[in-house]
Amino acid sequence: MSKQSNVIFKVSPGGRLNGRLRVPGDKSISHRSIMLGSLAEGVTEVTGFLEGEDSLATLNAFRAMGVEIEGPEAGRVVIHGVGMQGLKPPSAPLDLGNSGTSMRLLSGLMAGQGFDVTLVGDSSLSGRPMQRVTDPLGQMGAQIDTDEGGTAPLSIHGGRQLTGIDYKLPMASAQVKSSVLLAGLYAQGETCTTEPAPTRDHTERMLEGFGYAIRRDGPRTCLSGGGSLRACSIDVPADISSATFFMVGACIAEGSDVTLEHVGINPTRDGVINILRLMGADIEVLNPRTVGGEPVADIRVRASRLKGIHIPEEQVPLAIDEFPALFVAAACAEGETVLTGAEELRVKESDRIQVMADGLVTLGIDAQATPDGIVIQGGSLRGGRVDSHGDHRIAMSFAMAALRASGEIEIDDCDNVNTSFPGFVELVSGAGLSIRSEEAA
């Protein structure tokens, strides 16, 4: 997936957000629905599937391994499962584009297969650390060759007998936890993970939904290898990470009143709501319900006067993907906002701490990056040109910043917005942001 063009967002200053909106389906759940549906016995039907480039990379990888998958069409996908041992060797390396979730979770699943496979990605993904996954998989008996520095491409040698391990994660990471547990499906004996802080538990919930026995005791999750998965139906809720941009936009733009429908509010993902409320946000969680084992609600957000806070470290893993947008909220808040304990942000699609700090400084905000976080002094945003460094969440966060800016904000390198939020420009334009997307040579 080579880069073909440079998409630039040009966002006019001011405006407000209003209306009832449904953002695209949850990316984490969409990935996992394809993976487990492919390995299940029977036909799994998925609704609300995110038709973004990252999720489609996972879908295409399983098609390349012989799984018949119908769709996606209007968010509906039908997966004809091949069972735990039914995958076939792909004829070429599996290209996972920009998707770290695809690469890290597939590393675990592929480690237990009877054939060799190579996982590749774009230049951004190829620079992201994979040893945090390959090291524990190696302890289980997997043989995975990486590039120099522990990065992709990953060459996974098949036919290895895996053995369950009791793995204590050195840092909170749902992707590492999930990779080890998925490898554990193919391992002899019991595989356990213990995490230092709560992270998203979609893998555990979905394994249970597919009928796989797991044991959960606080931070510890265990499963035994050799079981099977039964096909089921999955309704993917709207992604709280995508909803976050509208939540922050509505908070900071006077006169805004937005209701976001059918949003997943998994307690391992609701840090953004907690943090914004601590900052003084006017947020209502309406009509809470459970859909397919996942908690879902409508979220109403109205404009409010935010104040700076010291973000509690226990909330950091619960909002790890939402911080670029939260940094914009902090820039519009009164006083100082301090984030610590978030070094994970430096190894996302970009170094999100440094890239956001640089962009906020360009827009007139005092933002000081620290090794594990940032210190932001609330102030007045001005216009300017910022570089998203190909990071979809940074591009969308700076788009929302224009609601409070005094001049136009131009955002470079926005092509990857389609990885997580296809139709972002159209949806946010309909809600009241004056934004246009242009393609530069």
N, C-alpha and C positions, 0 to 999 in steps of 0.2 A: 504494500500500500504506500506507494511513494507520493510525496506531496506534489500536487498538480498546480496549485494556484494559491494566492494569498487573498483571503477574504477579509475585508475591513468593515467593521461596524462604525457608522457615524451616527452619534446620538445627540439630538438637540437638547438643550438644557430645559429643566422645569417639567411641569406636568404632574399628573397624579394617576394612580391605578384604581380602577373600579370594576366591579362585575363578579360573576360566578365563573370560575375557571376550573378545568381539569387538566393538569399537567400530565406528561407521558408516564407510562408505567415504570415501576421500580426496576432499576438496572440490575441490582444485586439479585433480586428474585427472578428476573427474566433469564439471567445467565444460568442460575441453578435449575430452573425449570427445564431447560434444554438438556443439561448434563444428566440429571436424574431421570427425566422422561426417556432419554435415549437408552439408559441402562435398565429401565424397568421392563417388566413382562406385561404386555398389553399396550393399549393406545391411550396416551395422555393428551387431553385437550387443554390448551392454555388460552385464556382471554386476558386482554389488557397488556399483552407482550409489548415491550419497548422496541420499536423498529428503528433503533439507533445503530450506528456502525459497530459499537463495542458488542452489543448483544448479537448482532448479525454475524460477527466474527466467530462467536461461539457456535451459533447455529450452523454456519458453513463448515466449521471444523468437524462437527458430527456427521454432516452430510458426506464429507470427504471420507469418513470412516464407515460408510455404508448404511447410515440410518436414514430411513425415509421420513422426511419432514414436509408436511403440507403448510403453505403459507410462508411468511405472515401475510394476512389480509385483514386490514382494519383491526390489528391487534390479536387476531386469532391464529393460533398455531396448533397443528395436530401432529403429534410425534408417535411414530410406530416403533415402540421400544424393541430392542434386540436382546435384552437380557444382559446380565453382568459379564458374560463371556462372549457376547455377540459382535463386538466391534471388529472391523476389518482394517488391515494396514492401509494408510493413505498412500496415494501414488506420488505425493510431493510433500514437502514440509507444510505444516499447518500455519498459515499466516494469520496472526491474531491482531494485526493492526496496532492500535494504540491501547489495547485492553490489558491492563495489568491483572485484573480479576481473572480473565480467560487464561492467561499464561500461568498464574500461580495455582489456580484450582486444577487446571488440566495437568499440571506437573504431577500432582498427587494421583489423579485418576490414571494417567498414562504410565506411571511407575509400576502399576500392577498388571499391565497388559502383556500379552505374549509376543508382541512385535515391537520393532524399533520405530521411533517417531521423533521428528525434529520440530520444535516450536520456534517460530520466528515472529518478529514484529517490526513496526516502523522504527525510525531513528530514535524517537522519544522512548518507546518501550525498551529498545535495545540498550539504553543507557541506564535503566532502572535496576536496582539490586535484586538479585534472585537467590543469593546464598541463604537468606533467611528461610527460604523454602527448601532449597536443595540440600542444606546441611541436615535438617531433621529427616528428610526422606532418605538421605544416605545412611543415617543411623538405622533406618528400617530395612536397609539392604538394597535400596535403589541405586542404580548407576546412572548418573546424569552428568554429562560433560557440558561445561559452560565456556563462554568466551573468557578471555583474560579479564580479570576483575570480577568474575562471578556473574556476568550478565548474559543475556540472550545473544545468539541462538542457544537453545537448550536441546542437546541430543540425548534422548532418553532410551536406554537399552532395555528391550523387552525380555521376558522370560526369566526375570529375577524373582526369587521367592522372598516376599516381604515378611517381616516379623513385627508384631505390634510393639510399640514403645510407650513409655509414660513420659510425655514431653511437657516440660514447664516452659512456656513461652517467655523469652527474655524481655519482650515488649508486647504490648497489646496490639494484636493484628488479626482481624477476622479472616483475612486471606491466608495467613500462615496456619491458623487453627483449622480452617476448612480444608486446606491442602493435606494436612496430616490426617485428619479424620477420613477424607475421601480415599487416601491411600490405605487407611485402615480397613476399608471395605474388602480389600484384596489381601490383607495380611493374616498370618497365622496368629491366633491368640487375640488378646485384647489391646486396643490402642486407646490411650487416654491423653487428653490435653488439659493443662491448667493455665489459665490466663491471669496476668497480674491485675487486670482491670476489665470490666465488662466490654465486650465488642458485639457487633451485630450477630444475631444467632439464627439467621435465615437458613443456613445449612442444616442446623440441628432440627429446626421446626419442619423443614421440608423432608428430611430423612424420615421423621416420624409420620409425616403425611403420606409418604410412599410405603409405610408399613415396616420400616427398619427399626429394630429395637436399639435404643440408646439409653444411657443412664446419665442424668444431669444432677449434679450436687454442687450448687453455687458456681464457683469458677471452673469446676472440673466436669469434663464430659468424656464418657467412655463408650466404646462400641466394640463388638467382636466381629472379626472377618468371616466371610463365607456365607453371608445371608443373601437375601434377594429383595428386590424392589417391586412393588405392585403399582401399576398405572393408576392415576387418579386425575381429577380435574383441578386446575389451578386458576384462580382469578387474581391477577397481579394488581395490587393497589397502585395508585399514583405515587411517584417517587418523592419522598420528603426532601431529598437533596435538590430536586428540581423545583419543588414548591418553595424552597428557602429563598430563592431570588425574588419571588413575588412577596413573600412575607417581609423581607427586608425593605423592598421597594415601597410597600404599603406603609411600613413603620415610619420611613423617613420623609415621605412626600405628603405635605399638608393636603387634607381633603380626601385622602385615599380610604377606600373601604372595599376589601377584596375577600371573597369566600372561595377557598380552594377545596374542591370536592374529592371525596374518596381517597384521602391521603393515608398512606401507611404510617402508623404511629407506634411501631414496635418500640418497646421500652429501651432497647439497645441502640435506638436511632433518634431519640427525641431530645437530644441535648440542645438542638437549636431552639426549640420552644422554651426550654428551661432557661437558657442563657438570655434570650431576648426578653423574657419576662423579668429576669433579674435586672435588666437594663431599663425596665419600665414599659415594655411593649404592651399594647392592648390586644391580646390574643385570646380568642374563645375557641375551645375544642367542642364541637357540636356533633350530636348523633353518633357517639362512639359505638362501634359494633365489631364483631369478629367475622372475617371472611377468609375461608380456607386456612384457618389457623393463625392468621395474621390480624392484629388489631388495626382498625381503620376508623377514620373520622373525617368530618368536614372541619376546616380551620378558617375562622373569620379573623381578619387582621385589619385594624383601623390605625390611622396615623396617630403617632404619640410622640411625646418629648422624651428621647432616650438619654440615659446618663451613663457615663463610663463606669466600669466595674473591674475588679480583679476576677477573671474567669476561674471558677473552681476547677481544680485539676481533675476531679472525678467526672466532670462533664466532658472533658476533652475527647476521650474515645467515643463518646456518644454523639459527637458532632464533628468528627474529623474531616469529613468532606465538605462541611458547610462553612468552614472558617473564612475562605475568601469573601463570601457574602457578609459574614459577621464582621469582618474588618471594615467593610464599607459602612455598616451600621455604627461601628465604633468611631469612624471618621466623622459621622454626623451627630454623635452623642456629645453631651456636655461633660467635659472633664476627661480624665485619663482612663484608658482601658489597657489592662495588662494580661497577656497570655503567657503561661509557662507550661512546661510538660508536653509540648507539642512538636518534638523533633521529627516525628513521623511526617509532618508536612513538608519537610525538605526533600523527601524522596517520592513525591507523587508525580503527576504528569510533568510538573516543573517543581523547582524549589519554591513552593507557594509562599513561604515566609518572605524570602528575598524579593520575589517578583511582585508581590502585593505591596511590600514596603516601598520598592522603587516607584511603582505606579502611583501610590498615594502621595509620595513626595512630589512627583511631577504635577500632581493636581493640587498642590499647596498644603498638604497635610504633614504634620510632624509625626513621622512613623519611623521607629528605630527597631530594626531587626535584632534579635538576640539568638544565641545558639538553639534554644528550644522554644522560641516564641516571638513576641513582638510587643512593643509599647506604643500605643497610638494616642495622641492628643487630639480630642475633637476640635474641629475647626470649620472653616469655610472652604468648600470645594470649588476650584476653578476649572476651566476647560483645559484641554491639552491632548497630546497624543501619547498613548501608553501601549506597551507591547505585552500581549498575553502569553507569549512564548509557546503558542500552540496549545495552551491549556484551556479547555472548554469552560471550566468553572471560573477561572479568572476573567475570561472574556465576558461572561454573563454578569459577573459581579460588577465590573466597571461600567457595563451598560446601565445597570440600576443606579450607579452613582450619579449619572447625569440628571436624575430627578432632583438632586439638590445642588447641581453645579451651576456656576455663573456663566459658563460658556460651553461650546460643543466639546464632547469627548469623542476622540477618534481612537479606535481599538484595533491594533494590528494583529494579524495571524489568528483569525477566528474560525478557520475552516473546521477545526475539530469540535465545534459546538454540536455538530450532528452526531458525534459519538454518543452523547447522552440525552440530547434534547432536540430532536428533529422538530422543525416548526416553531422554534423559539421566537424568531423575529416576528412571525405572523401573530402568534398568541399574545406577545407582550405589546405589539402595536395595537391590537384590538382592545387591550386593557387600558391604553392611554399613554404609552411611552412613544416618543417620536424617534424612531430608529430606522435606518436603512442599511442594507447590506450591499457592498460593492466588491467586485472582483478586480484586483490589480494584476497586472501582467507579472 
